[in-house]
Amino acid sequence: MQANTNQADPNSWSYWTNIHINRCPHGIAYFLSWHRGYLYYFERQLRLVSGDSRLVLPYWDYYSYATLPAEFTNASSTNPLYVARLNTNVRQALTLAPFSSALVNFQRGLNNAFEPVLESAPHNPVHDIIGNVMATMRSPTDPIFWLHHANVDRLWAAWINAGGGRQMPARTDLYWSGVHTYNGTLSIQKRITYDTRSSLQYYYQSEVMPTRVPIAHLSPGKVFRVQADESEPSAPVPQSGAFRVSGRKSTGDATFSIGGALAIGLDQRSVSVQFPISPEDWSAVQEIARGNAGAVRGSAKKYKSVEIVLDNVELADEGKTGGYYYQVYLNLPSVGGAWNRTKSLLIGTLGAFQISGAMQQNGAAQLRFAISRRLLRDPALRLGMASISFMRVDGDISPRGATVGIGEARLEISTEDKDS
């Protein structure tokens, strides 16, 4: 398949890579469902090309062993599973956050939803930490892509099996209507991807959620975990950089910025971006947190959700190869304390893979991180100065110097309900 140069031929590897480049949904609904169908069709094609009807895609359980399987790291010129990668250990990408008992809903757009958290981590950071082609939309070029996504698919099945109130929309729900289109000749009904066993007729050797992040096989002096959740970051809130503040403004027919900062450069250091929020704008945020519509001066619209928006994002040459990512926190002052006492809300992750996907889908890289009403209702939060913190997480090998440029980072309210 790799030797076949006809990109229009399903028997070529590039045929399947191009589907991912042109059609893959990242950061939007049906991320897991789309990839389940994608894996199903790719595995079926492997069987046809190999002539082996029993061939199955394996999965890489990095929660049990965070280092790439040896079959993928043998640099022999005759090994079709090898490509040059920046890192072969992904322990820095792992988190137990998707398996919290609080995440009982499935789909993006609902409070306490599993799918967006799993996509944010470990899915995205695994791409970022491995780096090179895995940090781009051409990631299926790397054979480890398929084992990574088989594991993501397995974790979805494990989440359902765990019970504890975890639930997906019923099979008869309108959520499952319609089809996923992979190209002009290949599609699958969304309803078929509801589970693995009913229509697709496969299952995983283990369908149990992980309960720990591996700490074995670590390099000397680098024994640490990255645990993404809603608590304080493991390191102190990073120092605020000297960034120019952007004012309040309408940013679209449905959106309004209540504060932000301009021209932010990210490198190997963690940094916070600080900007003021007016009392009346914070009152609008509090109304949204209570489930009501908020109003702000300068706009007649009613706003229903809050987001962090990173606009005009680009990668420096050194940043394009991955090997790192940033945990993105919204930090707001807590009651009774200045900046030495903050409440930190983990909003998501940012790395070369996510930026590459945003550029691919929209032509210009803009990333949006929805902030749930549940998080904004925390009584410790108060008005005043706000900050967005970028906590750098490095792989064993990672770039130094400039990696990411952000034209503007802002706190934005929207007339659309994006509580997720």
TASUL-V34294 format. One record per residue. RES is the residue in one letter. SS is DSSP state (h for helix, s for strand, l for the rest). BURIAL is 1 if it has 16 or more other ideal C-beta (glycine too) atoms within 10 Angstrom, else 0. D_CENTER is the distance of its C-alpha to the mean C-alpha in Angstrom with 1 decimal. Layout:
# TASUL-V34294
res=[RES;RES]
ss=[SS;SS]
burial=[BURIAL;BURIAL]
d_center=[D_CENTER;D_CENTER]
This chain:
# TASUL-V34294
res=[M;Q;A;N;T;N;Q;A;D;P;N;S;W;S;Y;W;T;N;I;H;I;N;R;C;P;H;G;I;A;Y;F;L;S;W;H;R;G;Y;L;Y;Y;F;E;R;Q;L;R;L;V;S;G;D;S;R;L;V;L;P;Y;W;D;Y;Y;S;Y;A;T;L;P;A;E;F;T;N;A;S;S;T;N;P;L;Y;V;A;R;L;N;T;N;V;R;Q;A;L;T;L;A;P;F;S;S;A;L;V;N;F;Q;R;G;L;N;N;A;F;E;P;V;L;E;S;A;P;H;N;P;V;H;D;I;I;G;N;V;M;A;T;M;R;S;P;T;D;P;I;F;W;L;H;H;A;N;V;D;R;L;W;A;A;W;I;N;A;G;G;G;R;Q;M;P;A;R;T;D;L;Y;W;S;G;V;H;T;Y;N;G;T;L;S;I;Q;K;R;I;T;Y;D;T;R;S;S;L;Q;Y;Y;Y;Q;S;E;V;M;P;T;R;V;P;I;A;H;L;S;P;G;K;V;F;R;V;Q;A;D;E;S;E;P;S;A;P;V;P;Q;S;G;A;F;R;V;S;G;R;K;S;T;G;D;A;T;F;S;I;G;G;A;L;A;I;G;L;D;Q;R;S;V;S;V;Q;F;P;I;S;P;E;D;W;S;A;V;Q;E;I;A;R;G;N;A;G;A;V;R;G;S;A;K;K;Y;K;S;V;E;I;V;L;D;N;V;E;L;A;D;E;G;K;T;G;G;Y;Y;Y;Q;V;Y;L;N;L;P;S;V;G;G;A;W;N;R;T;K;S;L;L;I;G;T;L;G;A;F;Q;I;S;G;A;M;Q;Q;N;G;A;A;Q;L;R;F;A;I;S;R;R;L;L;R;D;P;A;L;R;L;G;M;A;S;I;S;F;M;R;V;D;G;D;I;S;P;R;G;A;T;V;G;I;G;E;A;R;L;E;I;S;T;E;D;K;D;S]
ss=[l;l;l;l;l;l;l;l;l;l;l;l;h;h;h;h;h;h;h;h;h;h;h;l;l;l;l;l;l;l;h;h;h;h;h;h;h;h;h;h;h;h;h;h;h;h;h;h;h;h;l;l;l;l;l;l;l;l;l;l;l;l;l;l;l;l;s;l;l;h;h;h;l;l;l;l;l;l;l;l;l;l;l;l;l;l;l;l;s;l;h;h;h;l;l;l;h;h;h;l;l;l;l;l;s;l;l;l;l;l;l;l;s;h;h;h;h;h;h;h;h;h;h;h;h;h;h;h;h;h;l;h;h;h;h;l;l;l;h;h;h;l;l;h;h;h;h;h;h;h;h;h;h;h;h;h;h;h;h;h;h;l;l;l;l;l;l;l;l;l;l;l;l;h;h;h;l;l;s;s;s;s;s;l;l;s;s;s;s;h;h;h;h;h;l;l;l;l;l;l;l;l;l;l;l;l;l;l;l;l;l;l;l;l;l;l;l;l;l;l;l;l;l;l;l;l;l;l;l;l;l;l;l;l;l;l;l;l;l;s;l;l;l;s;s;s;l;l;s;s;l;l;l;l;s;s;s;s;s;s;s;s;s;s;s;s;l;l;l;l;s;s;s;s;s;s;s;l;h;h;h;h;h;h;h;h;h;h;h;l;l;l;l;s;l;l;l;l;l;l;l;l;s;l;s;s;s;s;s;s;s;s;s;s;s;l;h;h;h;h;h;l;l;s;s;s;s;s;s;s;s;s;s;s;l;l;l;l;l;l;l;s;s;s;s;s;s;s;s;s;l;h;h;h;h;h;h;h;h;h;h;h;l;l;l;l;s;s;s;s;s;l;h;h;h;h;l;l;l;l;s;s;s;s;s;s;s;s;s;s;s;s;s;s;l;l;l;l;l;l;l;l;l;s;s;s;s;s;s;s;s;s;s;s;l;l;l;l;l;l]
burial=[1;0;0;0;0;0;0;0;0;1;0;1;1;1;1;1;1;1;1;1;1;0;0;1;1;1;1;0;0;1;1;1;1;1;1;1;1;1;1;1;1;1;1;0;1;1;0;0;0;0;0;0;0;0;0;0;0;0;1;1;1;1;1;0;0;1;1;1;0;0;0;1;0;0;0;0;0;0;0;0;1;1;1;0;1;1;1;1;1;1;1;1;1;1;1;1;1;1;1;0;0;0;1;1;1;1;1;1;1;1;0;1;1;1;1;1;1;1;1;1;1;1;1;1;1;1;1;1;1;1;1;1;1;1;1;1;1;1;1;1;1;1;1;1;1;1;1;1;1;1;1;1;1;1;1;1;1;1;1;1;0;0;0;0;0;1;0;1;0;0;0;0;0;0;1;1;0;0;0;1;0;1;0;0;0;1;0;1;0;1;1;1;1;1;0;1;0;0;0;1;0;0;0;1;0;0;1;0;1;1;0;0;1;1;0;0;0;1;0;0;0;0;0;0;0;1;1;1;0;1;0;0;1;0;0;0;1;1;0;1;1;0;1;0;0;1;0;1;0;0;1;0;0;0;1;1;1;1;1;1;1;1;0;1;0;1;1;0;0;1;1;1;1;1;1;0;1;0;0;0;1;1;0;1;1;1;1;1;1;0;0;0;0;1;0;1;0;0;1;0;1;0;1;1;1;1;1;1;1;1;1;0;1;0;1;0;0;1;1;1;1;1;1;1;1;1;1;1;1;1;1;1;1;1;0;0;0;0;1;0;0;1;1;1;1;1;1;1;1;1;1;1;1;1;1;1;1;1;1;1;1;0;0;0;1;1;1;1;1;1;1;1;1;0;1;1;0;0;0;0;1;0;1;0;1;1;1;1;1;1;1;1;1;1;1;1;1;1;1;0;0;0;1;1;1;1;1;1;1;1;1;1;1;1;1;0;0;1;1;1]
d_center=[29.4;28.4;31.9;32.0;31.7;31.9;28.5;29.8;30.8;28.5;30.2;28.5;25.2;24.4;24.8;21.6;19.7;20.8;19.5;15.9;16.6;18.4;16.9;13.4;11.4;7.8;6.7;10.1;12.2;13.1;10.1;11.7;15.2;15.1;14.1;16.8;19.4;18.4;18.9;22.1;23.6;22.9;24.5;27.4;27.9;28.0;30.8;32.7;32.7;33.5;36.0;34.7;34.1;32.9;30.1;26.7;23.3;22.7;19.6;18.6;18.4;17.0;17.5;21.1;21.4;18.7;20.7;20.6;23.6;26.8;27.2;24.3;25.6;29.2;29.8;32.8;33.3;33.9;30.6;28.4;25.4;25.4;23.6;23.4;20.3;19.7;19.0;19.8;18.7;15.1;16.2;14.5;11.0;12.2;12.2;14.1;12.3;11.4;15.1;16.6;19.6;18.6;15.8;18.5;17.2;15.1;13.9;11.9;14.6;16.3;16.5;15.4;13.1;11.7;9.5;6.8;7.0;7.1;4.1;2.4;5.6;7.6;6.2;4.6;7.4;9.9;9.9;10.3;13.0;14.9;15.1;17.6;17.1;14.0;12.3;13.4;13.5;16.6;14.9;17.0;19.9;19.2;20.5;18.1;15.3;17.2;17.6;14.0;13.2;16.4;15.3;12.1;14.7;17.0;14.9;14.8;18.6;18.9;17.3;19.9;22.7;22.2;23.8;24.2;23.8;20.5;20.9;19.8;21.7;25.0;25.6;28.0;25.6;25.2;21.4;22.3;24.6;24.3;23.1;20.3;21.8;21.1;24.1;27.6;28.9;26.0;24.4;23.9;24.5;21.5;23.8;24.3;20.7;21.3;21.9;22.8;26.5;28.2;27.9;25.9;28.0;26.0;24.7;23.4;25.7;23.8;21.9;21.7;18.8;18.6;20.5;20.1;18.2;20.6;22.6;25.0;25.2;24.2;25.8;28.7;27.9;24.1;24.0;21.2;18.1;14.8;14.5;11.8;13.6;15.5;18.3;19.6;17.8;19.7;21.2;23.2;21.7;22.1;24.9;24.6;25.2;27.9;26.0;27.9;27.1;26.5;28.5;28.0;27.8;27.0;24.0;24.5;26.3;24.0;22.6;24.2;23.2;24.8;24.1;22.3;23.1;23.6;23.3;20.9;20.7;18.4;19.8;20.0;20.9;19.0;20.1;20.3;21.0;23.7;25.2;27.6;27.1;30.4;31.9;32.1;28.5;27.4;29.7;27.9;24.6;26.5;27.9;24.4;23.5;26.6;25.7;28.1;27.9;28.1;30.4;30.6;33.5;33.6;32.0;33.5;30.3;28.8;25.2;23.1;19.6;18.1;15.1;14.3;14.5;14.3;16.8;18.3;15.8;17.1;17.0;20.2;21.8;21.0;17.4;16.9;17.4;14.5;15.4;13.7;10.7;11.1;10.4;11.0;13.8;16.2;19.5;22.6;26.1;27.3;30.7;33.6;31.9;31.1;28.3;29.1;27.9;24.5;22.1;18.5;15.6;12.2;10.1;6.6;6.0;7.6;9.1;11.2;9.0;6.9;10.4;12.1;10.5;11.4;14.8;15.3;14.9;16.6;18.9;18.0;14.7;13.9;10.6;10.9;9.8;12.1;14.2;15.9;19.6;19.8;18.4;20.6;23.6;23.7;27.4;26.8;25.3;27.8;28.4;29.1;26.9;23.1;20.8;17.2;16.7;14.7;15.1;15.3;14.5;16.4;17.0;20.7;21.0;19.3;20.6;22.9;23.5;21.7;18.2;16.6;18.6;17.8;20.6;20.0;17.8;19.0;19.1;19.6;21.1;21.1;23.7;21.1;20.0;16.2;16.3;13.2]
